[in-house]
Structures are given as structure tokens and as C-alpha cells.
Amino acid sequence: MSDARDQILATIRRARGGNGDAAFHAVAEQRLQLKARGTIPKRVDRGPAALVDLFVEQALTLSATVDRVASPDAVPAAVAEYLARENLPATLRAAPSPEIEAIPWRDRPALTVTFGRSDGHDEVGLTPAFAAVAETGTLMLRSGPDHPTTLNFLPDTHVVVLRASRIVGPYEEGWAMLRAAGAMPRAVNFVSGPSRTADIEQTIQLGAHGPRRLHIVLIEDGDAR
């Protein structure tokens, strides 16, 4: 380690009033174990069914589109109908997760579904959502071998399969679900509507840094939380 870096780190330690890395780590560990929550918005203080409705309302406000279906068996038809409405090719690059692979895609033979990461040439990507936050209509997507992050950002259209039982009120509950699921993923992406920017003459443009369309297929599977 260089002398300059040593001096910088020593200055930081003195400024925070600590007496060494061990003490600092002990305090940080204590705070992590407490899992303290901040102020929770009043609008998420409602039952599971009302939280689902709130999530849909917020997602639509953010320019996402939503189809509500009764079971995973209805997903292929909902996806095929959405692609036809938007005049998109009936070809999907999907996340190789057990949940997505178990969907009966063969029931819609006109759909071509392949599994794996996107190389940037796929027009439509499809992934599951780990959870969704009703507070802001936001999807919580975790990375991993069964959910390549490239599918979240490279295709022009992103289709997300979400179970209603995984809709929570505030962000804090989403993080609690993630911790309870085991090892933390390398990345967690929060997606609120299609990609957008207002950098050009303060006019909203969709698809500037990612998908131009975000479509959510919401499976009404009740409250499993």
C-alpha cells in the first residue's frame, strides 16, 4: 500500500472517531443485525389484494403494461397476444430458470422460445421477477445463472412474469425476502417502467438506455407470504 493511501485512510479513521478496523466492523455488524427500518409510507398499509392493485396502478403510471392471468398455464397465450398487439416477432429469449422453463410454451406452437443470456440481437427478452414493490410499481430482479442480467437491458422489449404472491408493500419487505432466500446475488436490479430520459429538450424519450417496452404478466396466485 502506498504512503499516500495510508495517509488518506488514517485521516478517514480519525475523522470518524474510530479506534481501528475491528471496532468499525463490530459497529457495522451490529447495525446489520438490527435490520432497522425507516419510515414506511402509509399507502402500503393495506391487505395483499389491495397491494396487488396498488402495484398495477403504479406500474401503469410508469408506462408499463400489465396483463393479469389466473395461472402459469395462461402465460403463453397472454405473451403471444401481447406480441401480436405490438406487432412484434413471436420469438422470445427467456431466462433459463425452472419457473420459466416449466411454463407450457408448447401450447402456443407459433411462439419460438429459447433460453439463455442475450447477445444484444434479441428483440424480446422474458424473465421472472423475484419480487415487486407496490410502493412505487417497481420490479425487483436478481441476477444469477437462471436470470442473466443481459435479458433485463439488451432486448428492446422486456416481458416479466410476476406472481402476485411476491408483491410486497415497501422496499424493506423486498430486501427481507431476498435475505431470507439465502445467499445474496451478485446484482439486484430495480426496474420501474421502460427505460427513459428527458435529456433531449426536456422531452421524455423511451428506450434511451434499455428496453422501450416493459410488459408484466401478473399471475394471480394469491398471497403466499
C-alpha positions in Angstrom: 0.0 0.0 0.0 1.3 3.4 -0.9 2.2 6.1 1.7 -0.4 8.4 0.2 -3.2 5.9 0.5 -2.1 5.1 4.1 -2.4 8.7 5.0 -5.8 9.1 3.4 -7.2 6.1 5.2 -5.7 7.2 8.5 -7.3 10.6 8.1 -10.7 8.9 7.5 -10.3 6.8 10.6 -9.5 9.8 12.7 -12.4 11.7 11.3 -14.9 9.0 12.1 -13.6 8.7 15.6 -12.9 5.0 15.4 -10.1 3.1 17.1 -9.3 0.6 14.3 -10.9 -1.6 11.8 -12.1 -4.2 14.3 -14.2 -1.6 16.2 -15.6 -0.2 13.0 -16.6 -3.7 11.7 -18.2 -4.5 15.0 -20.4 -1.5 14.8 -21.3 -2.2 11.2 -22.2 -5.8 12.0 -24.4 -4.7 14.9 -26.3 -2.3 12.6 -26.8 -5.1 10.0 -28.1 -7.5 12.6 -30.7 -4.9 13.8 -32.2 -4.6 10.3 -33.8 -1.4 11.4 -36.5 0.1 9.1 -37.1 3.7 8.3 -40.5 5.3 7.8 -42.9 3.2 5.8 -45.3 5.1 3.5 -48.9 4.9 4.7 -50.2 4.0 1.3 -48.8 0.5 1.5 -50.6 -0.2 4.8 -53.2 -2.4 3.2 -54.1 -6.1 2.5 -52.5 -8.4 -0.1 -55.2 -7.9 -2.7 -55.1 -4.1 -2.4 -51.3 -4.2 -2.6 -51.6 -6.0 -6.0 -54.0 -3.4 -7.2 -51.6 -0.6 -6.0 -48.7 -2.2 -7.8 -50.6 -2.4 -11.0 -51.8 1.2 -10.7 -48.2 2.4 -10.1 -46.7 0.3 -12.9 -49.2 1.7 -15.4 -48.4 5.2 -14.3 -44.8 4.5 -15.2 -45.7 3.5 -18.8 -45.5 -0.3 -18.2 -48.3 -2.5 -19.5 -49.9 -5.3 -17.4 -51.9 -8.5 -18.2 -53.4 -10.4 -15.3 -53.8 -14.2 -15.7 -55.1 -16.9 -13.5 -52.2 -19.4 -13.7 -48.8 -20.1 -15.3 -50.7 -22.1 -18.0 -52.2 -18.9 -19.3 -48.9 -17.1 -19.7 -48.1 -18.4 -23.2 -51.4 -17.1 -24.6 -51.0 -13.8 -22.8 -47.5 -13.3 -24.2 -48.5 -14.3 -27.7 -51.4 -11.9 -27.7 -49.2 -9.1 -26.4 -46.6 -9.6 -29.1 -49.3 -9.6 -31.8 -50.8 -6.4 -30.4 -47.5 -4.7 -30.6 -46.6 -6.1 -34.0 -43.5 -7.9 -32.5 -42.0 -11.1 -33.7 -43.2 -14.3 -31.9 -39.7 -15.1 -30.8 -38.5 -14.9 -27.2 -35.2 -15.2 -25.5 -36.1 -16.3 -22.0 -34.3 -16.7 -18.7 -33.3 -20.4 -18.1 -35.0 -20.5 -14.7 -37.0 -23.5 -13.6 -40.1 -21.3 -13.1 -39.9 -20.0 -16.7 -38.9 -23.3 -18.3 -41.9 -25.0 -16.6 -44.4 -22.8 -18.3 -46.2 -24.8 -21.1 -44.8 -22.9 -24.0 -45.6 -25.8 -26.3 -49.3 -24.9 -26.0 -48.5 -22.0 -28.3 -46.5 -23.6 -31.1 -46.4 -20.3 -33.0 -44.1 -18.9 -30.3 -40.4 -19.6 -30.6 -38.8 -19.7 -27.1 -35.1 -20.2 -26.5 -33.3 -20.0 -23.2 -30.1 -18.2 -22.1 -28.4 -14.8 -22.0 -29.0 -12.2 -24.6 -26.2 -11.3 -27.0 -27.9 -8.0 -27.9 -29.7 -9.2 -31.0 -32.9 -10.4 -29.3 -35.9 -8.2 -29.8 -37.9 -9.6 -26.9 -36.5 -10.9 -23.6 -38.5 -12.6 -20.9 -37.6 -13.0 -17.2 -39.2 -13.8 -13.9 -39.3 -11.2 -11.1 -38.0 -12.1 -7.7 -40.4 -9.6 -6.1 -42.2 -6.4 -6.8 -42.7 -3.3 -4.7 -46.2 -1.8 -4.6 -44.9 1.4 -3.1 -43.6 2.5 -6.5 -44.7 -0.1 -9.0 -41.1 -1.4 -9.2 -39.8 -4.9 -10.2 -37.0 -6.5 -8.1 -34.8 -8.6 -10.4 -31.9 -10.6 -9.0 -29.1 -11.9 -11.2 -27.8 -15.4 -11.4 -27.2 -18.3 -13.7 -31.0 -18.7 -14.1 -31.6 -15.0 -14.7 -28.9 -13.4 -16.9 -28.9 -9.6 -16.4 -28.5 -9.1 -20.1 -32.1 -10.0 -20.6 -33.2 -7.0 -18.4 -31.5 -4.4 -20.6 -30.5 -5.5 -24.1 -33.8 -6.5 -25.8 -36.0 -3.7 -27.0 -39.0 -5.3 -25.3 -38.8 -6.8 -21.8 -41.6 -9.1 -20.7 -41.6 -10.0 -17.0 -43.5 -12.8 -15.3 -44.6 -11.9 -11.8 -46.5 -13.8 -9.2 -49.0 -11.8 -7.2 -47.8 -13.6 -4.0 -44.4 -11.9 -4.5 -45.7 -8.3 -4.4 -44.8 -6.5 -1.2 -45.6 -3.1 0.1 -42.3 -1.2 0.8 -38.8 -1.8 -0.4 -37.8 -3.0 3.1 -40.0 -6.1 2.7 -38.4 -6.9 -0.6 -35.0 -6.9 0.9 -36.2 -9.0 3.8 -37.5 -11.6 1.3 -34.1 -11.5 -0.5 -32.2 -12.1 2.7 -34.5 -15.0 3.7 -33.9 -16.6 0.3 -30.2 -17.3 1.1 -27.0 -16.1 -0.4 -27.2 -12.6 -1.8 -26.9 -12.4 -5.6 -24.2 -10.5 -7.4 -26.6 -7.8 -8.6 -30.2 -6.7 -7.8 -31.8 -4.5 -10.4 -34.9 -2.4 -9.6 -36.9 -1.7 -12.8 -39.6 1.0 -12.8 -41.2 1.1 -16.2 -39.4 1.2 -19.6 -36.1 3.0 -19.9 -36.5 6.7 -20.3 -34.7 10.0 -20.4 -35.6 13.7 -20.7 -32.1 14.9 -21.6 -33.2 15.9 -25.1 -35.1 19.2 -24.8 -36.7 18.0 -21.6 -38.9 15.7 -23.6 -39.4 12.1 -22.4 -37.9 9.6 -24.7 -38.4 5.8 -24.1 -35.7 3.3 -24.8 -32.8 5.5 -24.3 -30.7 3.2 -22.1 -32.6 -0.1 -22.2 -36.0 -1.6 -23.2 -38.6 0.7 -24.9 -41.4 -1.5 -23.6 -42.0 -3.2 -20.3 -44.8 -5.7 -20.2 -45.7 -7.5 -17.0 -47.7 -10.8 -17.0 -49.1 -11.0 -13.5 -50.1 -14.4 -12.2 -52.9 -14.1 -9.7 -51.7 -16.9 -7.4 -53.0 -15.4 -4.1 -50.9 -14.4 -1.1 -48.2 -17.0 -0.2 -46.1 -14.7 2.0 
